[in-house]
Amino acid sequence: MEYLRQITEDNFMEAFNLKLANGQERFVSHPIRSLAQAYVYRNQCQPFGIYKDDTMIGYVMVIYDYDIPEYDIWHMMIDESNQGQGYGSIALDLVIEYIKTKPFGASDKVTLTCNIDNIHALNLYKNKGFKETGTMDEDAMFAETAGSVPLLLCVVLCGFASMNFMTAPSISLEGISLWLLQSLPIDTWKTDDSRLT
């Protein structure tokens, strides 16, 4: 069974022993570097070991950016001996479930970066619903979940809906839209009489 386990003093050495496949160092940072970042950002992040039964087979870190606000998935990697077996997909599902508990903040936005040459990771993220944002940082692209789009759409639609009651009387009093005029609780002729005086 696969699961996430927080990196602590009891298992951080296991993370140090994880190995990337040859040539993958350009795609993702090793957990040693990531754990140094976790120390710096300790009030807004959580590093995890990815486990299969009692063996750490990978690593991932979740960090919360209070400035935006959003959750970021950093440095996800599977040990070279366990790659190609679907553990990355399972781990990503587990990370997203963890983020849904909103451990650091209320944001529904989840982002990650991926090297543009890392075709396997790009396909995994796209299959899980991540969309390219179009933002690039050197040779890495940013992606985010579609969960932030419905929230934005809801805010925009609610904004338009709330403006309807404010603009309806002024438009109707000008006589431009009869249906708006008829929706007012004032008789049409009384409105016309008030414009004449």
Salt bridges, closest charged atoms under 4 A:
ASP53 OD2 - LYS52 NZ 3.53
GLU70 OE1 - LYS109 NZ 3.60
ASP93 OD1 - LYS128 NZ 2.87
GLU97 OE2 - LYS100 NZ 3.23
ASP108 OD1 - LYS102 NZ 2.36
ASP117 OD2 - ARG26 NH1 3.33
GLU132 OE2 - LYS126 NZ 3.19
GLU144 OE1 - LYS109 NZ 3.37
